[in-house]
């Protein structure tokens, strides 16, 4: 597979529900699954994901009309490894937004782990090319963001997307008023959602096989009809309805090594030792940590920029042969909404018609 470092972890036995004050529902909060469950069951083989290939667009589509995007996406993840499909990733500002707002302030002290068992930030080099049917209708590089939980799209009527456009890669911005992270470059069209700096954190959605059902409920017929957009290793991203992206592992940084926990005697320790000594990475009520200042000030732009620079430094230090940025410096989250009547008799995605 594209990503397999061979790491394993002990099965999680802690709380099953996220009960903190999270951000927008469409980003990452309100999960009701154990840590790693949004990927642990994605063990589908190539044979199981077999489907009739969708027709590839003519070569000039990718060469002239709508060139593929190549950018880094990041994911905060446990030690479990699984394919990047039917899941959500973020840009660097977005992954830190998520960690700060929904993870580091809610440790599982009983099991001495972070919320959802998060241990690391993984970086992926992702190539994206959405289908020409979508591009011709919208003239945008991205479609709408959809959230995934346990491999299932949780947005109302998202099946309408797959039927019309296939494995559409989507994006959305995260609210800087919740956590004041922002990219060093423009990430959204000028004036979008009333933005001034227009550099909000970004979240992405990568639909995979049978995205309308959870792991364990993905039938062969569903996979055949809606295979998702993962092109797979060794294949060019063509923009066909079943080949809209490919994500390749491009390094990872452990949160423990990044935060460099040090005890009173000067010795280094891991998260378990840090919490045993009375440390807490972040407390939302005080907006500070205990025995560490790394996460202090969720709305402090200067501190947030320093945190982003720290992550960049670690990736540069560990993987000096890889560039720190790719095409994300010139890519914007540009989807602006569906057209009236776009889906005919099918329900409009994102609108609950119950």
Phi, psi and omega per residue, in radians:
X1 nan 2.979 -3.110
X2 -1.218 -0.423 -3.066
X3 -2.452 1.943 3.124
X4 -2.777 1.694 -3.124
X5 -1.643 -0.034 3.065
X6 1.414 0.112 -3.111
X7 -1.361 2.587 3.046
X8 -2.305 2.979 3.119
X9 -2.604 2.739 3.090
X10 -1.154 2.472 -3.130
X11 -1.056 2.317 -3.110
X12 -1.221 2.353 3.138
X13 -2.206 0.328 -3.075
X14 -1.608 -2.825 -3.097
X15 -1.028 2.615 -3.077
X16 -1.778 -0.139 -2.987
X17 -2.214 2.400 3.047
X18 -1.463 2.052 -3.062
X19 -2.084 0.202 3.139
X20 -1.411 3.046 3.108
X21 -1.439 1.523 -3.057
X22 -1.474 -3.089 3.131
X23 -1.558 -2.688 -3.110
X24 -0.978 2.448 -3.106
X25 -1.006 -0.533 -3.062
X26 -1.375 -0.033 -3.132
X27 -1.701 -1.146 -3.054
X28 -2.699 -0.288 -3.040
X29 -1.314 3.117 3.065
X30 1.044 0.547 3.010
X31 -1.341 2.467 3.098
X32 -2.202 0.970 -3.104
X33 -2.478 2.677 3.113
X34 -1.226 2.840 -3.116
X35 -0.978 2.356 3.112
X36 1.408 -0.119 -3.048
X37 -1.208 -0.333 3.121
X38 -1.300 0.068 3.068
X39 -2.586 -0.307 -3.007
X40 -1.063 -0.513 -3.097
X41 -1.611 0.016 3.126
X42 -1.465 1.301 3.117
X43 -1.973 0.481 -3.135
X44 -1.098 2.339 3.108
X45 -1.489 2.945 3.087
X46 -1.030 -0.628 3.129
X47 -1.140 -0.697 -3.114
X48 -1.234 -0.444 3.131
X49 -1.680 0.251 -3.141
X50 -1.085 2.425 3.133
X51 -2.768 2.886 3.082
X52 -1.280 2.109 -3.089
X53 -1.038 2.415 3.074
X54 -1.346 2.622 3.110
X55 -1.065 2.348 3.111
X56 -1.430 2.473 3.074
X57 -1.114 2.792 3.073
X58 -1.055 2.613 -3.068
X59 -0.956 -0.544 -3.095
X60 -1.177 -0.315 3.099
X61 -1.070 -0.875 -3.140
X62 -1.369 -0.447 -3.094
X63 -1.451 -0.592 -3.009
X64 -2.209 -0.858 -2.980
X65 -1.271 -0.845 -3.050
X66 -2.589 1.579 -3.047
X67 -1.223 2.512 3.131
X68 -1.054 2.610 3.041
X69 -1.689 2.479 3.045
X70 -2.218 2.051 -3.035
X71 -2.598 2.811 3.017
X72 -1.474 2.390 2.932
X73 -2.183 2.636 -3.054
X74 -2.176 2.659 3.084
X75 -2.454 2.283 2.978
X76 -1.464 2.180 -2.924
X77 -2.567 2.752 3.019
X78 -1.337 -2.953 3.115
X79 -1.368 -0.091 3.103
X80 -1.288 2.522 3.112
X81 -1.992 2.420 3.135
X82 -2.797 2.820 -3.114
X83 -1.121 2.591 3.096
X84 -1.513 1.333 3.085
X85 -2.598 2.569 -2.987
X86 0.950 0.829 -3.101
X87 -2.625 2.991 -3.141
X88 -2.044 2.354 3.045
X89 -2.131 3.099 -3.072
X90 -2.531 2.942 2.921
X91 -1.419 -3.120 -3.055
X92 -1.091 -0.759 3.110
X93 -1.095 -0.654 -3.106
X94 -1.207 -0.679 -3.118
X95 -1.242 -0.585 3.078
X96 -1.284 -0.615 3.024
X97 -0.964 -0.798 -3.115
X98 -1.168 -0.846 -3.141
X99 -1.029 -0.775 -3.064
X100 -1.224 -0.701 -3.035
X101 -1.482 -0.540 -2.959
X102 -2.204 -0.120 -3.051
X103 -2.075 -1.075 -2.915
X104 -1.200 -0.335 3.122
X105 -1.523 0.010 -3.055
X106 -2.328 1.060 -3.105
X107 -1.211 2.655 3.032
X108 -1.662 1.596 -3.036
X109 -1.188 -0.571 -3.108
X110 -1.070 -0.640 -3.128
X111 -1.816 0.034 3.108
X112 0.963 0.779 3.088
X113 -2.356 2.859 3.039
X114 -1.304 2.899 3.115
X115 -0.979 2.361 -3.077
X116 1.078 0.214 3.132
X117 1.220 0.367 -3.109
X118 -1.097 2.297 -3.136
X119 -2.219 -0.276 -2.950
X120 -2.733 2.862 2.973
X121 -1.944 2.103 3.128
X122 -1.812 2.419 3.111
X123 -1.887 2.366 3.099
X124 -2.162 2.425 2.937
X125 -1.563 2.048 -3.019
X126 -2.064 2.249 3.017
X127 -1.773 2.277 -3.057
X128 -2.260 2.323 3.007
X129 -2.625 1.816 -3.139
X130 -1.319 2.767 -3.023
X131 -1.102 2.640 -3.129
X132 -1.099 -0.532 3.110
X133 -1.039 -0.678 3.108
X134 -1.296 -0.782 -3.102
X135 -1.087 -0.695 3.133
X136 -1.144 -0.563 -3.125
X137 -1.391 -0.520 -3.004
X138 -2.116 -0.366 -3.083
X139 0.974 0.642 3.060
X140 -2.199 2.670 -3.109
X141 -1.363 -0.568 -3.088
X142 -1.982 2.680 2.950
X143 -1.659 -2.897 3.138
X144 -1.382 2.611 3.054
X145 -1.253 2.424 2.950
X146 -2.249 2.463 -3.141
X147 -1.542 2.553 3.114
X148 -2.080 2.396 3.010
X149 -2.332 2.144 -3.083
X150 0.940 0.613 3.065
X151 1.444 0.120 -3.097
X152 -2.038 2.335 3.051
X153 -1.158 2.251 -3.087
X154 -1.801 0.123 3.111
X155 -1.500 2.371 3.137
X156 -0.991 2.366 3.015
X157 1.087 0.484 -3.131
X158 -1.167 -0.306 3.076
X159 -1.039 -0.460 3.099
X160 -1.096 -0.592 3.123
X161 -1.138 -0.856 -3.049
X162 -1.133 -0.673 -3.115
X163 -1.160 -0.629 -3.066
X164 -1.572 -0.723 -2.991
X165 -2.094 -0.063 -3.114
X166 1.353 -2.616 -3.051
X167 -1.366 1.258 -3.046
X168 -1.303 2.136 3.085
X169 -1.420 2.251 -3.066
X170 -2.096 2.970 3.104
X171 -2.585 2.821 2.979
X172 -2.723 2.834 3.081
X173 -1.637 2.705 3.035
X174 -1.812 2.685 -3.019
X175 -1.349 2.017 3.136
X176 -1.233 -0.268 3.084
X177 -1.308 -0.320 3.091
X178 -1.462 -0.791 3.085
X179 -2.579 2.081 -2.922
X180 -1.430 1.003 3.037
X181 -1.643 2.564 3.102
X182 -2.704 2.591 3.127
X183 -1.316 2.882 3.104
X184 -1.428 -0.047 -3.128
X185 -2.359 2.947 -3.129
X186 -1.228 2.313 -3.117
X187 -2.065 -0.080 -3.133
X188 -2.541 2.703 -3.131
X189 -1.023 2.550 3.140
X190 -0.986 2.282 3.119
X191 1.472 -0.090 -3.131
X192 -1.104 2.262 3.141
X193 0.950 0.520 3.106
X194 1.266 0.346 -3.085
X195 -1.225 2.670 3.067
X196 -1.906 -0.970 3.067
X197 -1.340 -0.524 3.100
X198 0.968 0.763 3.140
X199 -2.239 0.584 -3.069
X200 -1.077 2.683 3.037
X201 -1.047 2.609 -3.108
X202 -2.048 2.542 2.995
X203 -2.156 2.523 -3.070
X204 -2.181 2.678 3.069
X205 -2.159 2.301 -3.110
X206 -2.089 1.689 -3.116
X207 -1.275 2.395 3.120
X208 -2.096 -2.738 -3.088
X209 -1.038 2.323 3.078
X210 0.799 1.075 -3.039
X211 -1.221 -0.119 -3.125
X212 -1.588 0.026 3.138
X213 -2.314 2.649 3.133
X214 -1.276 2.859 3.029
X215 -1.002 2.434 -3.092
X216 1.610 -0.215 -3.140
X217 -2.170 0.307 -3.107
X218 -1.614 1.696 -3.088
X219 -1.323 2.834 3.118
X220 -1.087 -0.660 3.140
X221 -1.192 -0.654 3.104
X222 -1.153 -0.745 3.118
X223 -1.120 -0.676 3.127
X224 -1.106 -0.729 -3.081
X225 -1.383 -0.601 -3.120
X226 -2.330 1.403 -3.047
X227 -1.331 -0.174 -3.081
X228 1.436 -2.985 -3.016
X229 -1.983 0.077 -3.125
X230 -1.216 2.021 -3.103
X231 -1.284 -0.473 -3.109
X232 1.553 2.846 -3.085
X233 -1.170 2.472 3.052
X234 1.396 0.116 -3.128
X235 -2.060 2.537 3.086
X236 -1.318 2.529 3.066
X237 -1.395 1.960 -2.990
X238 -1.724 -0.355 -3.021
X239 1.550 0.097 2.990
X240 -1.118 2.798 -3.082
X241 -1.098 -0.340 3.099
X242 -1.939 0.279 -3.121
X243 -2.613 1.334 -3.064
X244 -1.956 -0.170 3.140
X245 -2.805 2.814 2.962
X246 -2.580 2.253 -3.116
X247 -1.963 2.173 -3.138
X248 -2.055 2.302 3.107
X249 -0.983 2.300 -3.116
X250 -2.386 0.635 3.054
X251 1.980 2.809 3.106
X252 -2.647 2.692 3.119
X253 -2.250 2.174 3.067
X254 -1.246 2.409 3.106
X255 -1.125 -0.560 3.124
X256 -1.146 -0.799 -3.127
X257 -1.217 -0.559 -3.140
X258 -1.194 -0.685 -3.084
X259 -1.498 -0.363 3.024
X260 0.945 1.052 -3.140
X261 -1.093 2.312 3.141
X262 -2.279 2.263 3.117
X263 -1.434 3.054 -3.075
X264 -1.041 -0.534 -3.135
X265 -1.474 0.064 3.100
X266 1.589 -0.092 -3.125
X267 -1.402 2.585 3.124
X268 -1.467 2.635 3.133
X269 -2.542 3.013 3.107
X270 -1.725 -3.039 -3.081
X271 -1.068 -0.678 3.135
X272 -1.091 -0.805 3.113
X273 -1.159 -0.624 3.122
X274 -1.103 -0.811 -3.139
X275 -1.238 -0.585 3.104
X276 -1.114 -0.517 3.126
X277 -1.440 0.031 3.135
X278 1.694 0.155 -3.119
X279 -1.398 2.652 3.018
X280 -2.492 2.210 -3.063
X281 -1.066 -0.737 -3.065
X282 -2.799 2.459 3.062
X283 -2.144 2.091 -3.085
X284 -1.126 -0.559 -3.099
X285 -1.190 -0.716 -3.125
X286 -1.670 -0.233 -3.099
X287 1.092 0.524 -3.122
X288 -2.513 2.915 3.013
X289 -1.825 3.064 3.048
X290 -2.124 2.178 -3.064
X291 1.249 0.137 3.003
X292 -2.714 2.572 3.100
X293 -1.968 0.113 -2.987
X294 -1.004 -0.732 -3.043
X295 -1.712 0.189 -3.118
X296 -1.102 2.351 3.013
X297 1.435 1.339 -3.103
X298 -1.217 -0.400 3.127
X299 -1.845 0.150 -3.140
X300 -1.555 1.863 -3.070
X301 -1.066 -0.676 -3.133
X302 -1.095 -0.820 3.122
X303 -1.112 -0.700 -3.139
X304 -1.127 -0.691 3.092
X305 -1.113 -0.671 3.106
X306 -1.127 -0.686 3.103
X307 -1.104 -0.747 3.112
X308 -1.115 -0.711 3.118
X309 -1.118 -0.617 3.111
X310 -1.111 -0.764 3.122
X311 -1.123 -0.754 3.098
X312 -1.021 -0.760 -3.119
X313 -1.050 -0.756 -3.116
X314 -1.121 -0.737 3.103
X315 -1.127 -0.714 3.106
X316 -1.139 -0.651 -3.136
X317 -1.207 -0.729 -3.087
X318 -1.427 -0.518 -3.060
X319 -2.315 1.172 -3.042
X320 -1.110 -0.351 -3.132
X321 -1.404 -0.219 -3.138
X322 -1.704 2.415 3.091
X323 -1.152 2.702 3.135
X324 -1.314 -0.493 3.083
X325 -2.399 2.715 3.042
X326 -2.044 -2.348 -3.090
X327 -1.338 -0.032 -3.105
X328 -1.096 -0.334 3.138
X329 -1.200 -0.269 -3.113
X330 -2.145 0.203 -3.079
X331 -1.872 2.401 3.140
X332 -2.157 2.580 3.038
X333 -1.383 1.757 -2.851
X334 -1.954 -0.005 -3.127
X335 -1.150 2.361 -3.035
X336 -2.146 0.138 3.055
X337 2.139 2.818 3.133
X338 -1.385 2.671 3.064
X339 -1.450 2.671 3.106
X340 -1.091 2.254 3.114
X341 1.304 0.199 -3.049
X342 -1.082 -0.535 -3.056
X343 -1.846 0.183 3.081
X344 1.015 -2.178 -3.125
X345 -1.425 -0.180 3.092
X346 -1.288 2.577 3.094
X347 -1.162 2.597 -3.110
X348 -1.302 2.249 3.122
X349 -1.060 2.447 3.120
X350 1.527 -0.123 3.137
X351 -1.943 2.087 -3.128
X352 -1.425 1.932 -3.068
X353 -1.685 0.203 -3.126
X354 -1.183 nan nan
